[in-house]
């Protein structure tokens, strides 16, 4: 038995400084090379214990422990969605997590989702309250936060306290008791917060010391592994690389993987069995994505480690899939059984009618479908891969049964051109996004819009309220029929409706509405056009500048009043005005 290095995942909202924190430790500049300084791919970095001791200095002595850990293995993710690829049967590959929160912004929607996923996987975490260098007047006198805070101006200290306690309050709303790491006595009951700056390095040594100390103190038993047994791991990412073909970046969390082993990995609807061609390992302190020539060919890797695998048929493998190694036919059979059992657990329950969901990886399929289920959004079909014509046809069939289910949701996936064309033709909504909460938000907004459209169609035969005025200087014909310009003050003006004046008297009916020689079926608020009205003379029944109303009967008035939520506030106000005018003639009108 040996002690493996704990696997630590770094999560947080976009641009809160996840990669920059690791960059400071590595002394590299990966974040600066990323598109928009946002991490685009999941990665892994090994930090040896001697580097941790160098970074943390005397802070490690605070824990009064004899360190047997070989170091820490950090997983940097583009956000919480990639963390879900770290799943394994019964929990997560990650032993600990660091949730990075911009102290100036506090907890954001994506941070909440990351914490929810950590809760569901039962992964303990600490908080790095990052970007303290942005506090007004804050100076980097020392890289140790607890020393540096005492040297700040009183106004800077007060600003820090204000932001810090707001963060504690936000964590409390999510059900967590938290405090500054120096004030936490029981780390199993209270979340430790370490204020940091990825720019100046302040708090980094305390963060490293805390992670190492907590791993040694609370996780040592869990970190004991057999190094001689078959490898157990998870695929982080599958990609095509120039000169290498299809490769798989993986994390090995138990056992050892040999370059001559048989590899068994989860694929779409099957297990993939292949022979390893080579194992590439990044050097310590080199991030797996940035290693390039700094990879070394190795014969064997032991847990816990990140490794790049080159083998045939990896294009059939899915990101987030379980991985096993085997040397004999018996071990292959056992590995296939294990992987099938694990994949069975991930199968998402679908319903006879619902929306279609496509995701990029196994982990995100599990996470996104779980979040949709929590919101009681039914799923008819859930698969990994690009959105295609078949998905749109499924949504068309669902929409025929219930128009609110005519949706295809795509998380971090592409849409093929044929699917786009068919969706446009069949009026099916395809919503794709790389952030879960945005995907769900867009879906919910469109559903609300569609619900309103359906309800409005039910009111289609009713006379809609409108208030409009006759534009001075735009009388084109005084009578037989009168033709004059109008502007809609509020509501929607339509032809074939009666009109009343400010005394509530019915004066005529609009025959047509025209603009630039075209007849209109509707003139919305703020728009101008000419209307044709038989039976009146401008200058007698109406005058230039007059404000007029659409005449509504009592039946339509009551129907509209019951569905006020479908009307704008201005339209509700017009309804009230019309009722008051009508009651001049009949006191009980509309009651």
N, C-alpha and C positions, 0 to 999 in steps of 0.2 A: 504493500500500500504506500502511496505517496500523496503529498498535498499538492493539488493543482492550484493554479492561479484563479482567483475568482473572476467571473465574467461580469463586467459592469457596463450597463447600457446608459447612454447619455441621450436624454429626450428633452423636448421643449418646443415652444412656439417658434415659428419662422423668425429668423433674425434676432433671436434672444442671446446668441453667442455660444452655441453648443460646440461647434468646430473650433472657434477661436480659443476656447478654454483648453482643448486638447493641443491646439497648435502651440500654445504658450509652453506647455509641458514638453512637447516634442522639439520645440525650437525650430519648427518648420513653418511654411506659409501656405498650407493647403487651402485654407479658406479664401485667400486672395485669388486663387486660381479658379475657384468654383464660379459657375454662371450666376451672376447677381449676388455673389458671396453667400449663396444658399447651398447647403450640401445636396448634391444631386444623387449620390449613390451611397448605400450603406458601406461601412468600412470597419476594419478592426486594427487595433494597435496594441502591441505588447509593451508594457513599461516594467522593466526589471526592478527588483527590490533595491539594488544599489542606487538606481536613479531616484527612486522614491525617497530613500534615506537622504540623498543629496538635496532634493527639492524641499523635503519636510524638515530637515535639520533636527533640532532638539525637540520638536513638537511630538515626534513618535514616542519619546520617553514618557510622555504624559500617560500613555496607556499601560506602562509598566509590563510589557509583554516581551516574550522571547519570540522573534519573528521567524516562522518556518515557511511563510509564503514565498514562492519564487518571484512573485510580482503581481501585477494587475493586467487583465486583458480588457481594454476598452472597446466598446462597439459604439461607433458614431452613426447616428441615423438621420435621414432627411426629415424626420418628424416621427410621430408615434406610429405611422402606418408601417414603417419598415421594422419597427420593434416587434410587431406581431409575427414576423418571420422567425423570431427567436423562440417560437412555441415548441414545446415537446409534450409528450403524453403526461397529463397530470399537472402541467404548469408551464414554467418558462425556463429557457436555457440560462437567462440572466439571473445572477445571484443577488445583485444589488443594482440600483438605478440612481442616476443623478438627474433631477429635474431642474433644468436651467430656466430661470425666470428673470426677465429684465426688471430690475427693481423700480425703474421709472414707469413701466407700463403695468406691472402686476400680472395677475393670472389672466390669460387670454383664452378664447374658446378652445384652441388646439391644445393648450396646457391642460385644460379640464379633461379633454378626451384622453390625453396621455396618462393622466393620473387615474382616470377610470379604468383604463386598460391595465395599468400596474396593479390596481386593486383586484381586478378579475383574475390576474395571473398570480396574485399574492406575492408580489415582489416588493421587498422593503426598499425605501428610497430616502435620500436626503435631498435638500434643496440648495442649489447654488443661486443666491440672490445676486445676479450679475449686473455689471455696468455701474458700480458705485462711483466710478470715476466721473460719471455724468452729473453727480450731485453738485449743486452750486458751491463753488469755493473749495471743493474736496482736493486735498493735496496728497501725493504718494510719498509720505515721509518714510514709511516702512512697508515692506511687502507682507508683514504679519498684520492682519486686520485688527486684532485685539490691541495691538500696540499703536497702530496708525490712527484708530478712531479717537484715542485720547489726545492726539496732537492736532485735531481739527478745530477750526473756529466754532464757536457756540452755534452760530447760524447753520453751519454745515451739519453739526451733530443733530440739531433739531430737525433738519430736513430728512436726515437719515432715519431718525426715530419715527417720523411721520410716515415715511414710505414703508419702513420695516413693519410697523404695527398694522398698517393697511394690509400687507401681505399675510400677516398672522391671521387677520380677520377673514381674508379670502379663503385661506386654508381651513379655517374653522367652519366656514359655510359648506365646505366640501367634506366635513366630518373628521378633520385631522387636528389634533392638538400639536402645536409647534412652538419653537423658541430658538433663540440664538444658541449655537452648538455648545457654548461654554456654560449655558444655564440648563442643559439637558442632563438629568441624572440617569434616566432609564430610556435608552435608545429604542427599546422595543415598544414603548408606549407613547413616545413623543418624537415628532419629526424634527431633526436637527437642521437649522438653516445656517449656511456659511456664506457671508457676504463676500463677493469676489469681483475682480476686474480682469477680464481677459486681455485688456490693453496694457495695464501696468504690472499685472502679475499678483496684485494684492489678493490675499485669501487663498491662492492656489496651493501653497504649502499646507495650510490648515485643511483644505479639502482633501488633499492626497493623504495626509496623516489620518484624517477621520475615516476615509474609505479603507485604508490599510488596517487601522486599529479595529474597526467594526468587523471587517472580514475575518481577521485573526480571532477576535473574541467570540463572535456569534456564529461564524460559518465554518469553522475549522473541521467539524465532524462531517459536514456536507461536502467538503472539498477533498475528502480522502477517496482516492480512486485506485482501481486496478489498472496499471499501465500495460499489462500484457494481454488483456482481453480485447475482443473485437471493438472497433471504433463505433461510437454513437455520436451522431452530429446532426446538424441542420444546414440546409442550403440557404445562404443569404441572397445570392444573386447568380443568375445564369446569363452569360453574355458571349457574343461572338467577338473574338480578338484577332487582329491581324497577325498572321504567322503562327497562331496557336489553335485556331479553330474555336469551337464552343468550349468555354471553360465554366467552372462552377466555383465561386467563392463560398467557403463553408466554415463553420465553427465546429470543432470537435470538442465535445464536453465530457466524454468518457472514453476510456480505453485508448488504443493506439491504431493508427492507420499506416499501413506499409505500402510502398510503391508497387508491390507485386500482389496486393490483395484484390479480391473481387469486390466490386462496389455495388451495393444495392440501394437505389434511391427511389423516392416517390415521383411518379409522373402523372399525366392526365389520364385517369381511369385505369392505370396499371402501375406495376413496379418495374423499374428499369434496372437491368442487370448488365454490368459492363466491366471491362478490365482497365485498371488504371494505367495510363501511359507515363505520367509523371506527376510528382507533387512539388509545388513551388511554395516556398515559405518566405515571407518578407523578413528582413533583418529586424531585430529589436529597434524600437523607436521609429520604424518606417511604417507609414500607414499602408494597408493592403492595396488601396486603389492607386497610391502614388509610387509604389515600389519600383515598377518598370524593371530596369536592369538590376535593381537591388534585391530582386528575388534570388533565392538560391535553390538549386535542385536538391531535394533531400530524399533519403530512402524511407524515412519514417517520421511521423509526428505523433506526439502524445498530448492528451488533454491537459489543460485547456489551451487551445490555440486556434488561430485563423490560418487557413491554408487555401491555396488555389489548386484545383484539381483539373488535370487534362486527361480526358478519356473519350472514347467513342460514345455516340448516342446521348450525349448530355443535352442535346437540343430537345429531347423528349421529357426532360426533367423540369419541374416547376419550382420557382423560388418559394422558400418556406417549407419545402418538403423534408421529411425525415431521411437520414442517411445512415447506413450501416456498412460495416466491412465484414468479409468472410474469407476463410482459407479453404474450407472443405464444402462438399455438397450438403452436409448436415447443417453447417453454419449458414449456408445460403438459404436453405429452406426455413430455418428459424428466423433469419433476418426478414425474409419476405412475409412471413406470418406477422411479425412485429409491425412492419410498415403498413401492411394491409389493415391491421387492427387500428393503428393510429389514424390512417386516412379515413376509416369508417367513422371514427369519432368526430371527424371534422365535417362530415356530410351535413349540409344544412337542410333542415326540414322545410319543404315547400308546400304550397297550397294549390288547389285546383284553379284558383284565379288570383292574380296579383301582378306585381311589376316584375320586369326582367332586370337582373343584376349581373354585370360582368366586372371582374377584378383582375389585377395583374398577377397576384400571387395567392398562395394557399392561406398565408397568415392574414392578408387583407380581406380575403373572401370571408374568413371566419369573423374578423373584427367588424367589417362593414355590415354584414348580414345580421350580426348580433345587435348592432346599434339600430338598424332599421326595425328589427323585431321588438326592441325596447320601446320604439315609438309606435308600435302596432301597425307597421306598414307591411302588408302581406307580400310574400315573394312567390312567384310562380316558377321562376327558373333562376338558378344561380350557377354560374360557370366562370372558369378562368379563361382569359383570351380576349382578342379584339371583338368589337361589336360588329356583327355581320348581318346579312339579309335575313337569316333564319331568326335572329333575335327580334328584328323588327316585325316579322310575320307573327311571332309569338305575342308581341305587344298588340298587334292589330286584333288578334283573336280575343285577347283579354279586354280590349277597349269596346268590342262589340257587346260584351256582357256587362261591362261597367266602364264608362268613359274615363273614370278617374284612375284606371289601371293601364291606360295607354302610354306607358313610359318605359324607356330603357335607360338604366343608370349605369354609368361606367366609371369605375375608380381606377385612375392611373392607366387607362387603356386607350388605344386608338380606335377610330371608327372608319370602316372601309367605305369607299366611295359609293358602292352599290347600296349599302345600308342607308347612307345619307340621302340618296335620291329617293329610295322607297319611303323613308320616314317623312320626307317633304310631301311626297305624293299622297300618302295615307294619313297625313297630319298626326304623326306620332312624335312625341317629344323625346329626343335623346339628350340626356344631361351627362356630361363628363367633367370630372375635376380630379385634381391630384390631392385635394384636401377633403377629408371625410365630412367635416362639419359644413363646408361650403357646398358639397354635393347634396347633403340632406336639406340644407337651407334653400337651395335652388329648387329642389323637388317640392318642398312644402309650399314655397311661394307660388309655383306653377299650379299645384293642386288647388290652392285657394283661389287662384285666378280662374281655373277651369270650373270650380264649384260655382263661382259667381256668374260665369257665362251660362252655365246650365240653368241656374235660377232665373237669370235675366231672360232666357229663352221662354221660360214659363210665363213671363210677364209681357212677352212680345206683342200680344194682341191688345194690350191696354194703351190708353192715351197717356203719353208721357208728359210730365209737367214742363212748362217753359215760360220764360218771361223775356220779352223782347221790346225793342223800341224802334220807331219809324225814324230813319236817318234824314235829318233836314237836308234839303237840296237834292234828294234822290227820289223824287216823285216822277216816274216815267209816263204814267197815264193816271188821270184823276178818277175815271170810272169806266164801267162796261168792258172788261173788269178793271178795277184799280190795280195798278202795278207800281210798287215802290220798294225802295231799299230798306232792309232791316238789319239789326245786329242783335244776336242772342245774348242777353245779360246772364242768364243761367238756365240750365236744363237743356233739352233737345227739342228743336222745332221740326215738325214733320208735316207733309201735306195732308189734306183731307181731315183737318181738325178744326173745330170751332174756336173762335177767339172772343174774349170778353175785355171790356175796358175797366178802368179803375173804379167804376160804380158797380161792377159785377154784371153789367148788361151784355147779353149775347148780341154781337153785332154782325157777324158773318162767318164764313168758313174759308180757310186757305185752300185754293185750288192746286197751285203748283209752287215749287221753290226752284229758282234757277240761278246759276252762276256761270258766267262766261259761255253762255249758250247751252249749258248742260243742265238737265233736270236732276235735282237732288232728292233723295229719299229721306235725308236727315241733315239738319244744320246744327252742329254742336255749339256749346258755350264759346263765346268770343268770336265766332265766325259771322261774316256778313254775306248777304245774297239778296236777290230781288224776289218778292212774293206776289202772286197773282190772286186777287180777292174779288170775286163778283159780288154785286148787290150793295156796294157801298161807294161813297164819293169822298175822296180826300178833300178835306176842308169842311165837311159836314159831320159825318159819323166819327171820322178820325182826323187828326191834324199831324203835321210834321213835328217830331219830337215826342209824340205820345208814347207812353209805356203800356203795352198790352200783355194779356196772359192767354195761355191755351185754356179752353173750356174743358173741364173734366166732369164726367157724370159720377154720381154717387157710388155706383158699383166699382168703377175703376179706382176712385179715391180710396175706398175702404181696402181694396186689394193692395194698393201701393203703400197705404199706411201700415198694413200688417208686415210688409217686407221692407221696412225703412232702412235695414242694413244694406240693401242693394242700391240705395240712393245716396248721392253726395249730400253734404250738409246744406249746400245752396239749394238743391232740389227739394229737400225736406222743408226748408224755409218757404219756397214757392208754394208747396202744397198747403202750408198754413195760410199764406196770403190768399190763395184761391178759395179756401174754405171760408175765410172771413168775408170775402167778396160775395160768395154764394149765399152766405147767411144773411146778407142784407135783404135778399128776396125771400129766403126761407130759413127761419131761425134754427130749425133742427137738421139742416142740410149736412149730410155726411156723418151724423152721430148714430 
